[in-house]
Each structure stands twice: as structure tokens, then as C-alpha cells.
Amino acid sequence: MDMKNMMMFAGVAAALAACASPTGVKVPAALAPTEAELPAMAVRARGVQIYECRAKPGAAPEWAFVAPDAELFDVRGHPAGHHGAGPVWQARDGSVIRGAVKARADAPVAGAIPWLLLSAKAEGPEGSFSRVSSIQRLNTVGGVAPSDGCDRSTVGKSARVEYTADYVFFSTQKRSRT
């Protein structure tokens, strides 16, 4: 990545990390990374949240979350990787991180999946995602489970619900001694 792109990318990541989204929506304090973590990059996800109609003992069947399936795009709109079950994020360079939810907050927009803070662990080859330690999912649109269509006659049926989100990746930076 050349210096101009790095500077633009850093600016977008910093804006997202500064507790306000590009649309001015404030990020809840519960979703803040640690003080030792700095924004490393931001990507836009566009894809689906997959649900399955599942039977519940002694209750009506309901939609259960299965996995995300989304393409990732850099700040210029170029393909940057994929987000899938695990949850995992895989960069185009092959580096992979696996996330685990640390905190969640309701999205400020009705009908949108929650905003999240996830811990991240690198898996696979060294690359652009290898040093990521936390991930924020922000600015979600869509992706919530269907409100109907799940009953005894449709158990096992899948639903793919479109969503978009911004993912901000953070890494722990070594601080210089003064």
C-alpha cells in the first residue's frame, strides 16, 4: 500500500475509532478497544446473515443464526477479503483472524443487527490481518432474522438476509519509551 493510500486508510480508521461513525453516530463506550490498541484498518462488508428455521423442545420453531457470508471492501471500494462462519475474516493475502464476541450494543437503527466488539486471534499465514487484536462491527444495516416464515412445516429452511456493516480492525502497538 503506498503512502497516500495508507494515510487515507488511517484517517478513515481513526474516524471510526474515535467513538463516532462517518455518519456521526456515537459508538457506545462498551465497544471501545483497550487503550493499547490503535486502529489498523477499516473495511466495509456487504453480504448476508444466514439463519435456519429450527425446532425447539417445548416451544415453537424459531430462526437461529448460522453464519455471515460477506465480501469485504477497502476504503476505495476494492475487494479486500471475505467474512464467514467462525466468525472469520480472510484478507486477500490469505491472512485469517477468528473473532469472539466481547461486547454488544443494540444498533441505533431499527432492523439492524447489533454492533459488536470482538477479540481476534490470527490463524493461517502472515499478512494484513495477522496483527489484529480486536474488531468493531459498526454502522450495521439489515441482517436481522426474519420475523415470520418459521413454523413446523418449514423447519430446516434457510433464510439469507442482506446486510452491510463497517468493521474496524485494531492492533496492539508498541509504545516508544521516552
Contacts in CASP RR format, 6 or more apart in sequence:
PFRMAT RR
TARGET T0000
AUTHOR 0000-0000-0000
METHOD contacts of the structure
MODEL  1
MDMKNMMMFAGVAAALAACASPTGVKVPAALAPTEAELPAMAVRARGVQI
YECRAKPGAAPEWAFVAPDAELFDVRGHPAGHHGAGPVWQARDGSVIRGA
VKARADAPVAGAIPWLLLSAKAEGPEGSFSRVSSIQRLNTVGGVAPSDGC
DRSTVGKSARVEYTADYVFFSTQKRSRT
1 9 0 8 1.000
5 76 0 8 1.000
8 75 0 8 1.000
8 76 0 8 1.000
9 41 0 8 1.000
9 42 0 8 1.000
9 74 0 8 1.000
9 75 0 8 1.000
10 39 0 8 1.000
12 22 0 8 1.000
12 42 0 8 1.000
12 75 0 8 1.000
13 39 0 8 1.000
13 40 0 8 1.000
13 41 0 8 1.000
13 42 0 8 1.000
13 168 0 8 1.000
13 169 0 8 1.000
14 39 0 8 1.000
15 22 0 8 1.000
16 22 0 8 1.000
16 27 0 8 1.000
16 39 0 8 1.000
16 42 0 8 1.000
16 136 0 8 1.000
16 138 0 8 1.000
16 166 0 8 1.000
16 168 0 8 1.000
17 33 0 8 1.000
17 38 0 8 1.000
17 39 0 8 1.000
17 136 0 8 1.000
17 168 0 8 1.000
17 170 0 8 1.000
19 26 0 8 1.000
19 27 0 8 1.000
19 29 0 8 1.000
19 32 0 8 1.000
20 26 0 8 1.000
20 27 0 8 1.000
21 27 0 8 1.000
21 138 0 8 1.000
21 139 0 8 1.000
21 166 0 8 1.000
22 139 0 8 1.000
22 166 0 8 1.000
23 139 0 8 1.000
25 108 0 8 1.000
25 138 0 8 1.000
25 139 0 8 1.000
27 115 0 8 1.000
27 136 0 8 1.000
27 138 0 8 1.000
28 105 0 8 1.000
28 115 0 8 1.000
30 103 0 8 1.000
30 105 0 8 1.000
30 117 0 8 1.000
31 103 0 8 1.000
31 104 0 8 1.000
31 105 0 8 1.000
31 115 0 8 1.000
31 116 0 8 1.000
31 117 0 8 1.000
31 136 0 8 1.000
31 138 0 8 1.000
32 117 0 8 1.000
33 117 0 8 1.000
33 133 0 8 1.000
33 134 0 8 1.000
33 136 0 8 1.000
33 170 0 8 1.000
34 134 0 8 1.000
34 172 0 8 1.000
36 172 0 8 1.000
36 173 0 8 1.000
36 175 0 8 1.000
37 133 0 8 1.000
37 134 0 8 1.000
37 170 0 8 1.000
37 171 0 8 1.000
37 172 0 8 1.000
37 173 0 8 1.000
38 170 0 8 1.000
38 171 0 8 1.000
38 172 0 8 1.000
38 173 0 8 1.000
39 168 0 8 1.000
39 169 0 8 1.000
39 170 0 8 1.000
40 131 0 8 1.000
40 132 0 8 1.000
40 169 0 8 1.000
40 170 0 8 1.000
40 171 0 8 1.000
41 74 0 8 1.000
41 128 0 8 1.000
41 168 0 8 1.000
41 169 0 8 1.000
42 75 0 8 1.000
42 166 0 8 1.000
42 167 0 8 1.000
42 168 0 8 1.000
42 169 0 8 1.000
43 72 0 8 1.000
43 73 0 8 1.000
43 74 0 8 1.000
43 80 0 8 1.000
43 81 0 8 1.000
43 166 0 8 1.000
43 167 0 8 1.000
43 169 0 8 1.000
44 72 0 8 1.000
44 73 0 8 1.000
44 74 0 8 1.000
44 75 0 8 1.000
44 77 0 8 1.000
44 164 0 8 1.000
44 165 0 8 1.000
44 166 0 8 1.000
44 167 0 8 1.000
45 68 0 8 1.000
45 70 0 8 1.000
45 71 0 8 1.000
45 72 0 8 1.000
45 73 0 8 1.000
45 83 0 8 1.000
45 163 0 8 1.000
45 164 0 8 1.000
45 165 0 8 1.000
45 166 0 8 1.000
45 167 0 8 1.000
46 70 0 8 1.000
46 71 0 8 1.000
46 73 0 8 1.000
46 163 0 8 1.000
46 164 0 8 1.000
47 68 0 8 1.000
47 69 0 8 1.000
47 70 0 8 1.000
47 71 0 8 1.000
47 162 0 8 1.000
47 163 0 8 1.000
47 164 0 8 1.000
48 68 0 8 1.000
48 69 0 8 1.000
48 70 0 8 1.000
48 143 0 8 1.000
48 160 0 8 1.000
48 161 0 8 1.000
48 162 0 8 1.000
48 163 0 8 1.000
49 65 0 8 1.000
49 67 0 8 1.000
49 68 0 8 1.000
49 113 0 8 1.000
49 142 0 8 1.000
49 143 0 8 1.000
49 144 0 8 1.000
49 145 0 8 1.000
49 160 0 8 1.000
49 161 0 8 1.000
49 163 0 8 1.000
50 65 0 8 1.000
50 66 0 8 1.000
50 67 0 8 1.000
50 68 0 8 1.000
50 69 0 8 1.000
50 158 0 8 1.000
50 159 0 8 1.000
50 160 0 8 1.000
50 161 0 8 1.000
51 63 0 8 1.000
51 64 0 8 1.000
51 65 0 8 1.000
51 66 0 8 1.000
51 145 0 8 1.000
51 146 0 8 1.000
51 158 0 8 1.000
51 159 0 8 1.000
51 161 0 8 1.000
52 63 0 8 1.000
52 64 0 8 1.000
52 66 0 8 1.000
52 156 0 8 1.000
52 157 0 8 1.000
52 158 0 8 1.000
52 159 0 8 1.000
53 61 0 8 1.000
53 62 0 8 1.000
53 63 0 8 1.000
53 64 0 8 1.000
53 149 0 8 1.000
53 150 0 8 1.000
53 151 0 8 1.000
53 154 0 8 1.000
53 155 0 8 1.000
53 156 0 8 1.000
53 157 0 8 1.000
53 158 0 8 1.000
53 159 0 8 1.000
54 61 0 8 1.000
54 62 0 8 1.000
54 63 0 8 1.000
54 64 0 8 1.000
54 155 0 8 1.000
54 156 0 8 1.000
55 61 0 8 1.000
55 152 0 8 1.000
55 155 0 8 1.000
56 62 0 8 1.000
60 151 0 8 1.000
61 150 0 8 1.000
61 151 0 8 1.000
61 152 0 8 1.000
61 154 0 8 1.000
61 155 0 8 1.000
62 145 0 8 1.000
62 150 0 8 1.000
63 145 0 8 1.000
63 146 0 8 1.000
63 150 0 8 1.000
63 159 0 8 1.000
65 145 0 8 1.000
66 85 0 8 1.000
66 158 0 8 1.000
67 84 0 8 1.000
67 85 0 8 1.000
67 86 0 8 1.000
67 87 0 8 1.000
68 83 0 8 1.000
68 84 0 8 1.000
68 85 0 8 1.000
68 87 0 8 1.000
68 163 0 8 1.000
69 83 0 8 1.000
69 84 0 8 1.000
69 85 0 8 1.000
69 160 0 8 1.000
70 82 0 8 1.000
70 83 0 8 1.000
70 84 0 8 1.000
70 163 0 8 1.000
70 165 0 8 1.000
71 79 0 8 1.000
71 81 0 8 1.000
71 82 0 8 1.000
71 83 0 8 1.000
72 79 0 8 1.000
72 80 0 8 1.000
72 81 0 8 1.000
72 82 0 8 1.000
72 83 0 8 1.000
72 89 0 8 1.000
72 91 0 8 1.000
72 167 0 8 1.000
73 79 0 8 1.000
73 80 0 8 1.000
74 80 0 8 1.000
79 92 0 8 1.000
80 91 0 8 1.000
80 92 0 8 1.000
81 89 0 8 1.000
81 90 0 8 1.000
81 91 0 8 1.000
81 92 0 8 1.000
82 89 0 8 1.000
82 90 0 8 1.000
83 89 0 8 1.000
83 90 0 8 1.000
83 167 0 8 1.000
86 98 0 8 1.000
86 99 0 8 1.000
87 98 0 8 1.000
87 99 0 8 1.000
87 118 0 8 1.000
88 96 0 8 1.000
88 97 0 8 1.000
88 98 0 8 1.000
88 99 0 8 1.000
88 123 0 8 1.000
89 96 0 8 1.000
89 97 0 8 1.000
89 99 0 8 1.000
89 120 0 8 1.000
89 129 0 8 1.000
89 135 0 8 1.000
89 167 0 8 1.000
89 169 0 8 1.000
90 96 0 8 1.000
90 129 0 8 1.000
91 127 0 8 1.000
91 128 0 8 1.000
91 129 0 8 1.000
93 125 0 8 1.000
93 127 0 8 1.000
93 128 0 8 1.000
94 124 0 8 1.000
94 125 0 8 1.000
94 127 0 8 1.000
95 122 0 8 1.000
95 124 0 8 1.000
95 125 0 8 1.000
95 126 0 8 1.000
95 127 0 8 1.000
95 128 0 8 1.000
95 129 0 8 1.000
95 130 0 8 1.000
96 122 0 8 1.000
96 123 0 8 1.000
96 124 0 8 1.000
96 125 0 8 1.000
96 129 0 8 1.000
97 120 0 8 1.000
97 121 0 8 1.000
97 122 0 8 1.000
97 123 0 8 1.000
97 129 0 8 1.000
97 130 0 8 1.000
97 132 0 8 1.000
97 135 0 8 1.000
97 169 0 8 1.000
98 120 0 8 1.000
98 121 0 8 1.000
98 123 0 8 1.000
99 118 0 8 1.000
99 119 0 8 1.000
99 120 0 8 1.000
99 121 0 8 1.000
99 135 0 8 1.000
100 118 0 8 1.000
100 119 0 8 1.000
100 121 0 8 1.000
101 116 0 8 1.000
101 117 0 8 1.000
101 118 0 8 1.000
102 116 0 8 1.000
102 117 0 8 1.000
102 118 0 8 1.000
102 119 0 8 1.000
102 134 0 8 1.000
103 116 0 8 1.000
103 117 0 8 1.000
104 114 0 8 1.000
104 115 0 8 1.000
104 116 0 8 1.000
104 117 0 8 1.000
105 114 0 8 1.000
105 115 0 8 1.000
105 116 0 8 1.000
106 114 0 8 1.000
106 115 0 8 1.000
107 113 0 8 1.000
107 114 0 8 1.000
107 115 0 8 1.000
107 140 0 8 1.000
109 140 0 8 1.000
109 141 0 8 1.000
111 142 0 8 1.000
111 143 0 8 1.000
111 144 0 8 1.000
112 140 0 8 1.000
112 141 0 8 1.000
112 142 0 8 1.000
112 143 0 8 1.000
112 144 0 8 1.000
112 163 0 8 1.000
113 137 0 8 1.000
113 140 0 8 1.000
113 142 0 8 1.000
113 143 0 8 1.000
113 144 0 8 1.000
113 163 0 8 1.000
113 165 0 8 1.000
114 137 0 8 1.000
114 140 0 8 1.000
115 136 0 8 1.000
115 137 0 8 1.000
115 138 0 8 1.000
115 139 0 8 1.000
115 140 0 8 1.000
116 135 0 8 1.000
116 136 0 8 1.000
116 137 0 8 1.000
117 134 0 8 1.000
117 135 0 8 1.000
117 136 0 8 1.000
118 134 0 8 1.000
118 135 0 8 1.000
118 136 0 8 1.000
118 137 0 8 1.000
119 133 0 8 1.000
119 134 0 8 1.000
120 129 0 8 1.000
120 132 0 8 1.000
120 133 0 8 1.000
120 134 0 8 1.000
120 135 0 8 1.000
120 169 0 8 1.000
122 129 0 8 1.000
122 130 0 8 1.000
122 131 0 8 1.000
122 132 0 8 1.000
129 169 0 8 1.000
131 171 0 8 1.000
131 172 0 8 1.000
132 169 0 8 1.000
132 170 0 8 1.000
132 171 0 8 1.000
133 170 0 8 1.000
133 171 0 8 1.000
133 172 0 8 1.000
134 169 0 8 1.000
134 170 0 8 1.000
135 167 0 8 1.000
135 168 0 8 1.000
135 169 0 8 1.000
135 170 0 8 1.000
136 166 0 8 1.000
136 167 0 8 1.000
136 168 0 8 1.000
136 170 0 8 1.000
137 165 0 8 1.000
137 166 0 8 1.000
137 167 0 8 1.000
138 165 0 8 1.000
138 166 0 8 1.000
138 167 0 8 1.000
138 168 0 8 1.000
139 164 0 8 1.000
139 165 0 8 1.000
139 166 0 8 1.000
140 163 0 8 1.000
140 164 0 8 1.000
140 165 0 8 1.000
141 163 0 8 1.000
141 164 0 8 1.000
141 165 0 8 1.000
142 161 0 8 1.000
142 162 0 8 1.000
142 163 0 8 1.000
142 164 0 8 1.000
143 161 0 8 1.000
143 162 0 8 1.000
143 163 0 8 1.000
144 161 0 8 1.000
145 159 0 8 1.000
145 161 0 8 1.000
146 159 0 8 1.000
146 161 0 8 1.000
149 157 0 8 1.000
150 157 0 8 1.000
END
